[in-house]
Amino acid sequence: MSDLPIHVQKNRDTWTKTSADWVAPGRRAWESPAITWGIWDVPESEVHALGDLEQWRGKDSIELGCGTGYVSSWLHRLGMRPLGVDITRAQLDTARAFQQEFGIEFPLIEASAENVPLPDASFDLAISEYGASIWCDPFAWIPEAARLLRPGGTLVFLRNSTLSVLCVPDVGTATSEMVRDYFGLHRVEYDAESVEFHLPTGPMIRLLRQCGFEIEELIDIQPPADAKPNRFDYISLEWSKRWPSEEIWRARKKG
Ligand SMILES: C[S@@+](CC[C@H](N)C(=O)[O-])C[C@H]1O[C@@H](n2cnc3c(N)ncnc32)[C@H](O)[C@@H]1O
């Protein structure tokens, strides 16, 4: 019997089954010389989610739900000391293979981002791009990120925008109609196989503040002018040009 919450077990099983599908996209991201964000590959040089990149040289980062590890590989190239955490062994195996292939090594830990076996105040940056930010319960992973960060440390995460979650049906593509309630939004189950989490804007602000964070930015993502339709069929390029399909939060742990 596992002590892990049911949603963590379900998500781990799903990611174990689908991990092979993420090898090719993972390799493309590892190959990318530039940091980009989300499903539209928005360049960091446009959104400035990480602020002044020089500030990160020599600092410690933890990626919560690191998957194939490309975000941490970019942080390594910035001069950081990254560490990746993921619950799915198959995903970490891919990350490890890429470390060998690209000659970039950093520690990888198999654990849930809701309960990380590392000491308090060990990192300057906690980051998640579609990792803990959507697969973990925010009431568990946000306090955990706060615990792991040093005073003055930064939390940056990308997730689906609240607006998009309201407009994406259980099956099919987002339309201009809202198909779920804003009030009470938290656990979102598009199918029986996995569990996502989405706390709307007001409750997310409250939670971050309760965990000792000051919010610095909430960046609404719009695809670049030259963005192409992609493999994600739950949301179209046309929709995403009109409304934000993704958002990046940056918050600082009070010193
Ligand atoms: C979209 S992927 C990771 C994103 C990463 N940027 C990438 O694309 O490789 C989501 C990852 O979250 C991980 N994950 C899901 N639930 C988790 C949990 N409770 N703790 C840590 N990782 C988790 C999955 O195993 C998966 O590798």
The ligand as an SDF file (V2000), in Angstrom:
LIG
                    3D

 27 29  0  0  0  0  0  0  0  0999 V2000
    4.3170   18.2070  -18.3110 C   0  0  0  0  0  0  0  0  0  0  0  0
    5.4360   17.2770  -17.3640 S   0  0  0  0  0  0  0  0  0  0  0  0
    6.7070   18.2570  -16.7540 C   0  0  0  0  0  0  0  0  0  0  0  0
    6.9760   19.4700  -17.2930 C   0  0  0  0  0  0  0  0  0  0  0  0
    8.3690   19.6570  -17.7810 C   0  0  0  0  0  0  0  0  0  0  0  0
    8.5030   21.0700  -17.9810 N   0  0  0  0  0  0  0  0  0  0  0  0
    8.4860   18.8230  -19.0170 C   0  0  0  0  0  0  0  0  0  0  0  0
    7.6790   19.0860  -19.9230 O   0  0  0  0  0  0  0  0  0  0  0  0
    9.2770   17.8930  -19.1020 O   0  0  0  0  0  0  0  0  0  0  0  0
    4.5930   16.9840  -15.8520 C   0  0  0  0  0  0  0  0  0  0  0  0
    5.4180   16.2040  -14.8620 C   0  0  0  0  0  0  0  0  0  0  0  0
    4.8150   16.3280  -13.5730 O   0  0  0  0  0  0  0  0  0  0  0  0
    5.1370   15.1480  -12.8970 C   0  0  0  0  0  0  0  0  0  0  0  0
    4.2890   15.0080  -11.7100 N   0  0  0  0  0  0  0  0  0  0  0  0
    2.9740   14.7070  -11.6280 C   0  0  0  0  0  0  0  0  0  0  0  0
    2.5860   14.6550  -10.3530 N   0  0  0  0  0  0  0  0  0  0  0  0
    3.6850   14.9270   -9.6030 C   0  0  0  0  0  0  0  0  0  0  0  0
    3.9350   15.0190   -8.2040 C   0  0  0  0  0  0  0  0  0  0  0  0
    2.9670   14.8160   -7.2970 N   0  0  0  0  0  0  0  0  0  0  0  0
    5.1760   15.3290   -7.7940 N   0  0  0  0  0  0  0  0  0  0  0  0
    6.1980   15.5160   -8.6820 C   0  0  0  0  0  0  0  0  0  0  0  0
    6.0150   15.4300  -10.0200 N   0  0  0  0  0  0  0  0  0  0  0  0
    4.7790   15.1510  -10.4760 C   0  0  0  0  0  0  0  0  0  0  0  0
    4.9210   14.0620  -13.9260 C   0  0  0  0  0  0  0  0  0  0  0  0
    5.5620   12.8700  -13.5720 O   0  0  0  0  0  0  0  0  0  0  0  0
    5.5060   14.7230  -15.1570 C   0  0  0  0  0  0  0  0  0  0  0  0
    6.8330   14.3590  -15.3450 O   0  0  0  0  0  0  0  0  0  0  0  0
  1  2  1  0
  2  3  1  0
  2 10  1  0
  3  4  1  0
  4  5  1  0
  5  6  1  0
  5  7  1  0
  7  8  2  0
  7  9  1  0
 10 11  1  0
 11 12  1  0
 11 26  1  0
 12 13  1  0
 13 14  1  0
 13 24  1  0
 14 15  1  0
 14 23  1  0
 15 16  2  0
 16 17  1  0
 17 18  1  0
 17 23  2  0
 18 19  1  0
 18 20  2  0
 20 21  1  0
 21 22  2  0
 22 23  1  0
 24 25  1  0
 24 26  1  0
 26 27  1  0
M  CHG  2   2   1   9  -1
M  END
$$$$
